[in-house]
Amino acid sequence: MTHEIEIKEIKKIVSLRGGATLAILSADLDTKTELAQETARRWFARTLSIRSPLDPPLPERPGRPDKPELVPPKNMKKRSLHTLKGRIALLHALAHIELNAIDLALDIVARFTTEGVPHSFFDGWMQVAFEEAKHFRLIRDRLRTLGADYGDLPAHDGLWQAAHSTRNDLTARLAVVPLILEARGLDVTPVLQEKMRETGDIESADILDVIYNDEKGHVAVGAKWFRFLCARERKDPSATFRDLVRVNFRGSLKAPFNDVARAEAGLTPSFYRSLVSVSQS
């Protein structure tokens, strides 16, 4: 049945914005990931226009299945990675992050097609969307191997709130989503990989390695276009980033930072170091 749904929905793709929006709207996660990747493939092949009058409107929220239950971040339980339940909980949390990351990448494409940016902007973000879909599938398959599935545990809704709060400002969206939220993954993923290896869960550690290497590229896409927009407006990137974070990001920036990986992605310490004391004070 799911395969039939995918084929039916894929036939509706007539433009980049339309395909991205259809994927965001889909509550069937197999269909969502397939729509994201097929839209990317067609865009890379240059068989899609950017926009079409037939495009559906962007929703306030992405399509989701009935589960998982969404709860406040403070209600999320912490579990030891040295137990099977703990590793499943971590993988479930990562699957939820990757699912949101698919919709965030698609949203930046669909929402900002009238922004006046080069086609290569959309190339970068559709590559991100394609890889986030890959990540979600990898983690979900691993959960199933461990006797679980996405939706079995509660999850929180903080990531989509970041998208909603920056829906009218592309520069703010780039500052908050790739340069804070995705950059955080560069800080924590190597530690999680090591802990997975310590428990003997090499398969999960290998998946985290794939995600970590791809996420460097995602942060780099964000940094590239953030700097592009700042240059176009003749603004200092580091100062602009700090100003936007103070206005648009509710959380705090927490050390330690993976300065090397961040710098490789174009996010130097001048962007974020001075925000730590401010956000934590």
C-alpha positions in Angstrom: 0.0 0.0 0.0 2.8 2.4 0.9 4.5 1.8 -2.4 1.2 2.7 -4.2 1.0 5.9 -2.2 4.5 6.9 -3.1 3.9 6.4 -6.8 0.7 8.4 -6.6 2.4 11.3 -4.8 5.5 11.3 -6.9 3.3 11.9 -10.0 2.2 15.1 -8.4 5.8 16.6 -8.5 5.7 19.4 -11.1 8.2 21.9 -9.6 10.9 22.2 -7.0 8.7 24.1 -4.6 5.8 21.7 -5.2 7.9 18.6 -4.6 9.4 20.0 -1.5 6.0 21.0 -0.2 4.4 17.6 -1.0 7.2 15.9 1.0 6.7 18.3 4.0 2.9 17.6 3.9 3.3 13.8 3.9 2.4 12.0 7.1 3.6 8.7 5.7 7.3 8.7 6.5 8.3 6.3 3.7 6.5 8.6 1.3 8.1 11.7 2.8 11.6 10.4 2.4 11.0 9.1 -1.1 9.4 12.4 -2.2 12.3 14.4 -0.8 14.9 12.2 -2.6 12.9 12.0 -5.9 12.4 15.8 -5.9 16.2 16.2 -5.3 17.0 13.8 -8.2 14.7 15.6 -10.6 16.0 19.0 -9.6 19.6 17.9 -10.1 18.6 16.6 -13.5 17.1 20.0 -14.2 13.7 18.5 -15.1 11.8 20.7 -12.7 10.9 24.4 -12.7 11.4 26.3 -9.4 7.7 27.2 -9.0 4.4 26.3 -10.5 0.8 27.7 -10.1 -0.1 24.1 -9.1 2.1 24.1 -6.0 0.2 23.3 -2.8 0.5 25.9 0.0 3.1 25.4 2.6 1.6 24.0 5.9 2.1 25.5 9.3 3.4 22.2 10.5 4.9 19.2 8.6 2.9 16.0 8.2 3.5 13.4 10.9 2.2 10.0 11.9 0.1 9.6 15.1 3.2 8.6 17.0 5.5 9.6 18.6 3.8 11.6 21.3 5.4 15.1 21.5 6.4 16.3 24.9 8.4 19.3 26.3 12.1 18.8 26.1 12.4 18.8 30.0 10.1 15.7 30.1 12.5 13.6 28.0 14.1 10.9 30.1 17.9 10.3 30.0 19.1 6.7 29.8 22.5 5.0 29.9 23.9 4.0 26.6 25.3 0.8 28.3 21.8 -0.7 28.2 19.8 -1.8 25.1 16.9 0.5 26.1 19.3 3.4 26.4 20.8 2.9 23.0 17.3 2.5 21.5 16.3 5.8 23.2 19.3 7.6 21.8 18.7 6.2 18.3 15.0 7.2 18.6 15.9 10.7 19.5 18.4 10.9 16.6 15.7 9.6 14.2 13.4 12.4 15.4 16.1 14.9 14.8 16.8 13.6 11.3 13.1 13.6 10.5 12.8 17.2 11.4 16.0 17.9 9.5 14.3 16.6 6.3 11.4 19.0 6.7 13.7 21.9 7.7 15.8 21.5 4.5 12.7 21.2 2.4 11.1 24.2 4.0 14.1 26.4 3.4 13.7 25.5 -0.3 9.9 25.8 -0.6 9.6 28.9 1.6 12.3 31.0 0.0 12.0 30.3 -3.7 11.3 34.0 -4.3 14.3 35.2 -2.3 16.4 36.0 -5.4 19.2 33.5 -4.7 21.1 31.5 -7.4 20.0 28.0 -8.4 23.0 26.6 -6.6 21.4 27.7 -3.3 18.6 25.1 -4.0 21.2 22.6 -5.2 22.8 22.7 -1.8 19.6 22.4 0.3 18.2 19.6 -1.8 21.4 17.7 -1.3 20.9 18.3 2.4 17.3 17.1 2.2 18.4 14.0 0.2 21.0 13.1 2.9 18.7 13.8 5.8 16.2 11.3 4.3 19.1 8.8 4.0 20.0 9.4 7.7 16.4 8.8 8.9 16.1 5.6 7.0 19.5 4.3 8.3 18.5 5.0 11.9 15.0 3.6 11.5 16.3 0.4 10.0 18.8 0.1 12.9 15.9 0.6 15.4 14.0 -2.1 13.7 17.0 -4.4 13.9 17.1 -3.8 17.7 13.4 -4.7 18.0 12.0 -1.1 18.1 10.7 1.5 15.7 10.3 5.2 15.3 7.3 6.3 17.3 7.7 3.9 20.1 9.0 6.6 22.5 8.1 10.2 23.1 9.9 13.1 21.3 10.1 16.8 21.6 9.1 19.6 19.2 11.8 22.2 19.7 13.3 21.8 16.2 10.2 22.8 14.3 9.6 25.7 16.6 13.0 27.1 15.4 11.7 26.9 11.8 8.5 28.6 12.7 10.2 31.5 14.5 12.4 32.2 11.5 9.8 31.7 8.7 10.0 35.3 7.5 13.8 35.8 7.5 16.1 33.6 5.4 19.3 35.0 7.1 17.8 34.3 10.5 16.8 30.8 9.4 20.4 30.1 8.3 21.8 31.4 11.5 19.5 29.3 13.7 19.1 26.0 11.9 22.4 25.0 10.2 24.7 27.3 12.2 23.4 26.5 15.6 21.2 23.3 15.6 23.2 21.3 13.0 26.5 22.6 14.2 25.7 21.2 17.6 25.7 17.8 16.0 29.3 18.3 15.1 30.1 18.8 18.8 28.2 15.8 20.3 28.3 13.1 17.6 32.0 12.1 18.0 31.3 11.5 21.7 28.2 9.4 21.0 30.1 7.4 18.4 32.8 6.6 21.0 30.3 5.6 23.6 28.5 3.3 21.1 31.8 1.6 20.3 32.5 1.1 24.0 29.3 -0.8 24.3 30.1 -2.9 21.3 27.4 -1.4 19.1 29.6 -1.0 16.1 26.7 -0.9 13.7 25.1 2.1 15.4 28.5 3.8 15.6 29.1 3.4 11.9 25.7 5.0 11.1 26.7 8.0 13.3 30.0 8.2 11.3 28.0 8.6 8.1 25.8 11.2 9.7 28.7 13.1 11.1 30.6 13.4 7.8 27.5 14.5 6.0 26.6 17.0 8.6 29.9 18.8 8.1 28.7 19.5 4.6 25.3 20.7 5.8 26.8 23.2 8.1 29.1 24.3 5.3 26.0 24.9 3.0 24.5 27.0 5.8 27.7 29.0 6.3 28.2 29.6 2.6 24.8 31.1 2.1 24.8 33.0 5.3 28.0 34.7 4.3 26.6 35.2 0.8 23.5 37.1 2.1 25.7 39.1 4.5 28.0 40.1 1.7 25.0 41.1 -0.5 23.7 43.3 2.4 27.3 44.5 3.2 27.0 43.2 6.8 29.7 41.6 8.9 28.9 37.9 9.1 30.0 37.3 12.7 28.3 40.3 14.1 25.1 39.6 12.2 25.1 36.0 13.3 25.4 37.1 17.0 22.6 39.7 16.6 20.3 37.2 14.9 20.9 34.5 17.5 20.1 36.8 20.4 16.8 37.7 18.8 15.7 34.4 17.3 17.2 31.6 19.5 15.7 30.7 22.9 18.2 28.2 24.0 21.8 28.5 25.1 25.1 27.8 23.2 26.9 25.2 25.2 30.6 24.3 25.2 32.6 22.2 24.5 32.7 23.0 20.8 34.2 21.0 18.0 36.2 24.0 16.8 38.0 22.0 14.1 35.0 20.5 12.4 33.1 23.8 12.7 36.0 25.7 11.1 36.2 23.1 8.3 32.5 24.0 7.6 33.2 27.7 7.6 31.9 28.4 11.1 34.9 30.0 12.9 35.0 30.7 16.7 34.4 34.5 16.1 30.8 33.5 15.3 29.8 31.7 18.5 32.4 32.0 21.3 31.2 35.3 22.6 27.6 34.1 22.8 28.3 31.4 25.4 28.7 33.7 28.4 25.8 35.9 27.2 23.4 33.1 26.7 24.3 31.4 30.0 24.3 34.5 32.1 
